[in-house]
Amino acid sequence: MPRSGAFPSRLTYRLLPGPEDLRAVRALLAAYRRMFVVLAEIRREHGLRANVVALIEQGYQRVRDETGLPARLVTLGIRDFARQAADLDPERVTSMPLDDKLFSVKSASEIALSTLHGRRTMPYRVEGYDGPWRDLASARLALAGDVLTIQVGVSVAAPKEETRVTENILTRVGRIIGGLSNAALDAVEDRAPLAVAEQALREIDAVIQDARLDLGKVKAEEHRLSARCGQLDAELSALPEKLALALANGREDLARAGIARQLDLESQIEAIASSLADVAERHAAAVKAMQAATAARRDAEHRIALLRRPPAKAADPLDGYGSEEADRTRRLGQSLRAIDRATGTAAAVADPSIEELDRLHRDDAIERRLAALKQGRSS
């Protein structure tokens, strides 16, 4: 969470609250307005004007007792009150300051917000960036009708946190592959080529571990979002029958509440669908990183095998390429199973059947290309 002060950009989260969430936020805003009334009385009684320290000293406990607001919000609210005009009507207050103790972005689809009765988790979507951000608080919650937003000051115009890890892995894979060419040059210049190639192999193993961990995290997030979407879909599918029953019994109030819930569910499903699309892109990038790193490792192992052979046997550079596969699979599997156990993604990512399927697919691709080469030579 950024610190308070000036930032070049402002990020807006559009929250998608359910009816209970909306009631909780409205109760929180009502209590916040009540705090302004209490502080205005204290300021008049003691002639404090905009003295924040004195307002906290005289009003903090009274505000806490009369409103039940979270302690952090009372402290931030007193500072917010001191900045306002003396004749401000509390009923016109539609926003309140927040910090990282009062709200947090839990995932790519949910935000947790502190209310009068504990924290509530709500789906959200990113509305976009504008700016600059001049508020003294780190963030601000605003309610206009049923539209609930949280605005946050940020240091960059449009960060893409979700893709940063995968992009770094892909960059590292490219660097490693380029490093194998450097190892070949070292071999020509006779500068410890075996040590260089073995160091490249160790770096590739580290990249593979990072790629595997990132892939596991993406799969776990995809599973969680899919499960939540399924729950919302089931609830949405059951609503039409309930609405018909309410209307048949003359309960328009219940039907109206059901329709409101319908709209909320549709908004949440739309937000999750957007998050799932983003996760799918990240999954594809993570898979590419994994495949590229594994291919680079095969190349490095083959080069090391050639360097370790006696000079008389080091003839064709393609001779024996791929014969290190069995040993590579055994050693790589040992290191990656530890990561799977740590991340809890063994069932989703490290299924031996899936790995065998990948090897089968690669072998089939090799055979098809070999057949195409044979056909080309015979024609």
Steps between C-alpha positions, in 0.01 A plus 500: 500500500648838409560763762285809518592809303530600135513231232511538122201269449176395664370144470124442538353168616126457432365273773212263422331458839203279580201640691650413840833654400326819388308525826823458696671778302201734542504436876873575501445828312216597735730446798771703326255788452402473866869540587505831311201621706673406826827665393318818397347520849840446663660763279233755597523417870878528517570743215743259343466597133726263300726384783528128423690409816245671722209348306643153550561569868150633563296295252660163432344302784162670472485426128595138559233463767221667302569362152676165540733591211831310467783673683702564183201659328441731798861623485489551124152653525610763751776610261247499216258710709769757581554562125133571431324836507354595837145521360507159328168313521583145623215359289687608187800282591509210250856370542745405771878443516651150516839342558641149466353402838147588388502333159715262300499351151470129580531366146444584133125510564432585868554788742457477879357806679467568873146594613324552834453123534824353369655468155292433190646358178358632172581443133629792298619612161763756409340810348824657381765760575490879507653751729685640665424390860514785752318351801686480832371144552628195316155424359138617515170314504207675328132411476276673243157338493581130458838566336783409737860583411842503662760737356870451570807710424757309296850576378470363146241558229398144423679222685435138406586316818339177383739452208819629657622163634438312175668772292808481722515124457472528122778761503718272709437208263615718210811599691580136577454394138729783395747385765527161332638676190757669723595158635565387143727801443683417820554149368664642189722727708573217747393694811351234733207412274376218722477725807310762298253244366446347845435845647244560222337170594470609863346831395255317274396278794429812705292646215306174464423502872371858481296422189352192665410695814340779294302245298373340819385834637317583178327160499396544864355845426319366194347221709385743771342741252329217311358359823365839605352559155326162521347594835370830366365334184310246711347774713408703192335199334281439805370858517241499213295227668512687831395825332204329333394352833523840672283665232249214514459569871466875452835577662637772274739608774668161494502498119664843496768382744556190287543709186754720682689185595482387136668820387767467767574141402525589131749777582709266714500228234608755239788613722614143564478419127730793430744375766488148357589633154803675650599183688477301173750740337735468795465122491594490130806720567606282795469184288715658227761595758502145635533347153778739397696441821466122465619517138796716605589242765503220241731708285733572793511134602587397147783756483636382834489138380698597189757691704552204735570254217856426389597713197502198268133429566377859473406485133152606394359768737154340462625151582314363802286814545213420736663193657524690830118515522457218753758637740366852457145386579612322817706789638254770393211308651674483838551875519151589375312262729630699798352817349170324435478391862576853621240664277233231519476478121636150447166359389433784261845538346729206570272212399732228357237418239505857376880500485491170307242654266732795439789266418274296270393817320862608455603155372211506252609844377852366448373199303274715281783737414729205427237350268463834323877520451508146357215581264675816386821308418317225307299740283 
